[in-house]
């Protein structure tokens, strides 16, 4: 199984992106993040490899929480991966989880391709089962390792970076340069700077 793919945005369309990896391979990945993509952008997507008898598809997400939500949605009877991706494109992660947890069937019915029966089934199957994976340790996350390496090359010591993993936990869906900027701001704040 392919857990994640890291590469540069080679091209993208309405619901897909082609990531060019360092090995010279381009992966076509369906994603709900079209508005956040830029050509030549470095990107890491957590992936779900969907295999059918006649087709194989990759679905990619900026965070592990989104990946888990997608996998839970497609476990609901009658809800396929394209419909789940459309739902995630039409709503934010927190709104979708909130609607499921609060049994807001009307909100779910407002999603493209979701009727009353499917909306009720989503609540029945998933209420109380949505767990945020961001609560798990992120120490081994490749993006976090890249940020730590960059900061150490700037002269920051390991003890100055203690607690950075918790700070970046909810930002690991952002590009590397943005995570480095957030980290520098966090370090300055801890030192009583700006």
C-alpha positions as CSV (number, residue, x, y, z in Angstrom):
1,X,0.0,0.0,0.0
2,X,1.2,3.5,-0.8
3,X,1.0,5.6,2.5
4,X,2.1,8.9,1.0
5,X,3.7,10.5,-2.0
6,X,6.0,13.4,-2.0
7,X,6.9,15.4,-5.1
8,X,6.4,18.5,-7.2
9,X,3.1,19.5,-8.8
10,X,3.5,18.6,-12.5
11,X,-0.1,19.5,-13.5
12,X,-3.6,19.5,-12.0
13,X,-7.2,19.6,-12.9
14,X,-10.6,19.9,-11.3
15,X,-10.2,16.9,-9.0
16,X,-6.7,15.5,-9.6
17,X,-3.0,16.4,-9.5
18,X,0.0,14.7,-11.1
19,X,2.9,14.7,-8.6
20,X,6.4,14.2,-10.2
21,X,8.6,12.3,-7.7
22,X,12.4,12.4,-7.5
23,X,12.6,9.0,-9.1
24,X,11.1,10.4,-12.3
25,X,7.7,8.9,-11.8
26,X,4.5,10.9,-12.1
27,X,1.5,9.8,-10.0
28,X,-2.1,10.9,-10.9
29,X,-3.9,11.4,-7.6
30,X,-7.5,12.4,-7.1
31,X,-7.7,15.2,-4.5
32,X,-10.1,17.7,-3.0
33,X,-7.5,20.5,-2.8
34,X,-7.6,22.0,-6.3
35,X,-7.7,25.6,-5.0
36,X,-4.5,25.1,-2.9
37,X,-2.3,23.7,-5.7
38,X,0.4,25.6,-7.6
39,X,2.6,24.4,-10.4
40,X,6.1,23.2,-9.3
41,X,4.9,23.3,-5.6
42,X,6.5,20.7,-3.3
43,X,3.7,18.6,-1.9
44,X,3.2,15.6,0.3
45,X,-0.1,13.8,0.0
46,X,-1.3,11.0,2.3
47,X,-2.8,8.5,0.0
48,X,-5.5,5.8,-0.2
49,X,-4.9,3.2,-3.0
50,X,-8.4,2.2,-4.2
51,X,-8.4,-1.1,-6.1
52,X,-11.3,-2.4,-8.1
53,X,-11.4,-5.4,-10.5
54,X,-11.1,-3.1,-13.6
55,X,-9.3,0.0,-12.2
56,X,-6.8,1.3,-9.6
57,X,-6.9,4.9,-8.3
58,X,-5.0,7.0,-5.8
59,X,-6.8,9.5,-3.6
60,X,-4.6,12.1,-1.8
61,X,-5.1,14.3,1.3
62,X,-3.1,17.1,3.0
63,X,-3.5,15.5,6.4
64,X,-3.8,12.1,8.0
65,X,-7.1,13.2,9.6
66,X,-8.6,13.9,6.2
67,X,-7.3,10.5,4.9
68,X,-8.9,8.7,7.9
69,X,-12.2,10.6,7.4
70,X,-12.2,9.6,3.7
71,X,-11.6,5.9,4.5
72,X,-14.4,6.0,7.1
73,X,-16.8,7.6,4.6
74,X,-16.1,5.0,1.9
75,X,-16.8,2.3,4.5
76,X,-20.4,3.4,4.6
77,X,-22.6,1.2,2.4
78,X,-23.4,2.9,-0.9
79,X,-20.8,5.6,-0.6
80,X,-18.0,5.4,-3.2
81,X,-14.7,7.2,-3.2
82,X,-15.6,9.8,-5.8
83,X,-18.7,10.8,-3.8
84,X,-16.7,10.9,-0.6
85,X,-14.1,13.1,-2.3
86,X,-16.8,15.4,-3.6
87,X,-18.2,15.7,0.0
88,X,-14.8,16.7,1.3
89,X,-14.4,19.2,-1.5
90,X,-17.7,20.8,-0.6
91,X,-17.1,21.0,3.1
92,X,-14.2,21.6,5.5
93,X,-13.0,18.7,7.6
94,X,-14.3,20.2,10.9
95,X,-17.8,21.0,9.4
96,X,-18.1,17.5,8.1
97,X,-17.1,15.8,11.3
98,X,-19.3,18.2,13.3
99,X,-22.3,17.4,11.1
100,X,-21.8,13.7,11.6
101,X,-21.2,13.9,15.4
102,X,-24.2,16.3,15.8
103,X,-26.4,14.1,13.6
104,X,-27.1,17.0,11.2
105,X,-28.6,15.0,8.4
106,X,-29.8,18.1,6.6
107,X,-26.2,19.4,6.3
108,X,-25.1,16.0,4.9
109,X,-28.0,16.0,2.5
110,X,-26.8,19.3,1.1
111,X,-23.6,17.6,-0.1
112,X,-23.5,16.7,-3.8
113,X,-24.7,13.2,-4.5
114,X,-25.9,12.5,-0.9
115,X,-29.6,11.7,-0.5
116,X,-31.6,11.3,2.7
117,X,-31.0,7.5,3.0
118,X,-27.2,7.9,2.5
119,X,-27.0,10.9,4.9
120,X,-28.8,8.8,7.6
121,X,-26.5,5.9,7.0
122,X,-23.4,8.0,7.4
123,X,-24.6,9.2,10.8
124,X,-25.6,5.7,11.8
125,X,-22.2,4.2,10.8
126,X,-19.8,6.9,11.8
127,X,-21.2,8.9,14.8
128,X,-18.8,8.5,17.7
129,X,-16.2,6.7,15.5
130,X,-14.4,9.7,14.1
131,X,-11.0,9.9,15.8
132,X,-8.5,12.7,15.0
133,X,-5.2,11.1,14.1
134,X,-3.4,14.3,14.8
135,X,-3.5,13.4,18.5
136,X,-1.0,10.7,17.8
137,X,2.8,11.5,17.8
138,X,4.0,13.1,14.7
139,X,7.7,12.9,15.4
140,X,8.4,10.6,12.5
141,X,6.4,12.7,10.0
142,X,8.7,13.4,6.9
143,X,7.7,17.1,6.8
144,X,8.5,17.6,10.5
145,X,11.9,16.0,9.9
146,X,12.6,18.4,7.0
147,X,11.6,21.4,9.1
148,X,13.9,20.3,12.0
149,X,16.8,19.7,9.6
150,X,16.3,23.2,8.1
151,X,16.2,24.8,11.5
152,X,19.3,23.0,12.7
153,X,21.2,24.1,9.6
154,X,20.2,27.7,10.6
155,X,22.0,27.1,13.9
156,X,19.1,26.2,16.3
157,X,19.9,23.7,18.9
158,X,17.8,20.6,19.7
159,X,16.7,22.0,23.1
160,X,15.4,25.1,21.4
161,X,13.1,23.0,19.2
162,X,11.5,20.9,22.0
163,X,7.7,21.1,21.7
164,X,7.8,22.1,18.0
165,X,6.2,18.9,17.0
166,X,3.1,19.8,19.0
167,X,3.1,23.3,17.5
168,X,3.2,22.0,14.0
169,X,0.8,19.1,14.5
170,X,-2.1,20.8,12.9
171,X,0.0,22.5,10.1
172,X,1.6,19.4,8.5
173,X,-0.7,19.8,5.5
174,X,1.1,23.1,4.6
175,X,4.1,23.4,2.3
176,X,7.6,23.2,3.8
177,X,8.5,26.9,3.5
178,X,5.3,27.8,5.4
179,X,6.0,25.3,8.2
180,X,9.5,26.8,8.5
181,X,8.1,30.3,8.8
182,X,5.6,29.2,11.5
183,X,8.4,27.4,13.3
184,X,10.6,30.6,13.3
185,X,7.7,32.7,14.6
186,X,7.1,30.1,17.4
187,X,10.8,30.1,18.4
188,X,10.8,34.0,18.5
189,X,7.6,34.0,20.6
190,X,9.2,31.5,23.1
191,X,12.3,33.7,23.4
192,X,10.1,36.7,24.1
193,X,10.7,38.2,20.6
194,X,8.2,39.7,18.2
